[in-house]
Amino acid sequence: MTTNPYINAALASAYIVLVVFGITTLGELVGSGAEDTVMAPITMLSLLVLSVAFMAFTFFYRPVVLLLDGKRSEAVSFFVRTLAAFVLITAVVVATGFAVFV
């Protein structure tokens, strides 16, 4: 990932938006009449693992590198800034969703 915590938080948010739009679009293409098969849980579990790996890399890679370099305070600061930016982005998205759709 980047060395900018705000870009990392934005990338995490963009990933979530991309996954939701992909699932929504695929659901519309397949339709609600499609039979559930063993592929549905396999697909969702695979997507969960991919998402966890992506988010772990986005949030933790840079702080772990800094920590291993002996820069504990920088590592903590980087992680907190990334998390705070992600919380802010999420709050704006949720507030916008409530304002538009409720």
C-alpha positions in Angstrom: 0.0 0.0 0.0 1.0 3.6 0.1 2.8 5.5 2.8 -0.2 7.8 3.1 -2.8 6.6 5.6 -5.6 8.7 4.1 -5.1 7.1 0.7 -5.1 3.7 2.3 -8.4 4.4 4.0 -9.8 5.7 0.7 -8.6 2.5 -1.0 -10.3 0.4 1.6 -13.6 2.3 1.1 -13.3 2.1 -2.6 -12.8 -1.7 -2.4 -16.0 -2.0 -0.3 -18.0 0.1 -2.8 -16.6 -2.0 -5.7 -17.6 -5.3 -4.0 -21.1 -4.0 -3.2 -21.7 -2.8 -6.7 -20.3 -6.1 -8.1 -22.6 -8.1 -5.9 -25.6 -5.9 -6.7 -24.9 -6.0 -10.4 -24.4 -9.8 -10.4 -27.6 -10.3 -8.4 -29.6 -8.3 -11.0 -28.0 -10.2 -13.8 -28.7 -13.6 -12.2 -32.1 -12.7 -10.9 -33.9 -13.8 -7.8 -35.2 -17.0 -9.4 -31.7 -18.6 -9.5 -31.4 -21.8 -7.5 -29.0 -21.8 -4.5 -26.2 -24.2 -5.1 -23.0 -25.0 -3.3 -21.3 -22.3 -5.3 -23.1 -19.5 -3.3 -21.4 -20.2 0.0 -18.1 -21.0 -1.6 -18.2 -17.7 -3.4 -19.2 -15.7 -0.4 -16.6 -17.4 1.8 -13.9 -16.8 -0.8 -15.0 -13.2 -1.0 -14.7 -12.9 2.8 -11.2 -14.3 2.8 -10.2 -12.0 0.0 -11.7 -9.0 1.8 -10.0 -9.8 5.1 -6.6 -10.2 3.3 -7.1 -6.9 1.5 -8.1 -5.0 4.6 -5.3 -6.5 6.7 -2.8 -5.4 4.0 -4.4 -2.0 3.7 -4.5 -1.3 7.5 -1.6 -3.2 8.9 1.2 -3.6 6.4 2.8 -0.2 6.8 2.4 -0.1 10.6 4.0 -3.5 10.9 6.9 -2.5 8.7 7.4 0.6 10.9 7.1 -1.4 14.1 9.8 -3.9 12.8 12.0 -0.9 12.0 11.8 0.1 15.7 9.5 3.1 15.0 6.7 2.2 17.4 5.2 5.7 17.8 5.1 6.2 14.0 3.5 2.8 13.6 0.8 3.6 16.1 0.2 7.0 14.6 0.0 5.6 11.1 -2.5 3.0 12.1 -4.7 5.5 14.1 -4.7 8.0 11.2 -5.7 5.3 8.7 -8.5 4.0 11.0 -9.7 7.5 11.8 -9.9 8.4 8.1 -11.8 5.2 7.4 -14.2 6.0 10.3 -14.8 9.5 8.9 -15.3 8.2 5.3 -17.7 5.5 6.6 -19.6 8.1 8.7 -20.0 10.4 5.7 -21.2 7.4 3.5 -23.7 6.3 6.2 -25.0 9.8 6.8 -25.4 10.4 3.1 -27.2 7.1 2.7 -29.7 8.0 5.5 -30.2 11.4 4.0 -30.9 10.2 0.5 -32.6 6.8 1.1 -34.6 7.3 4.3 
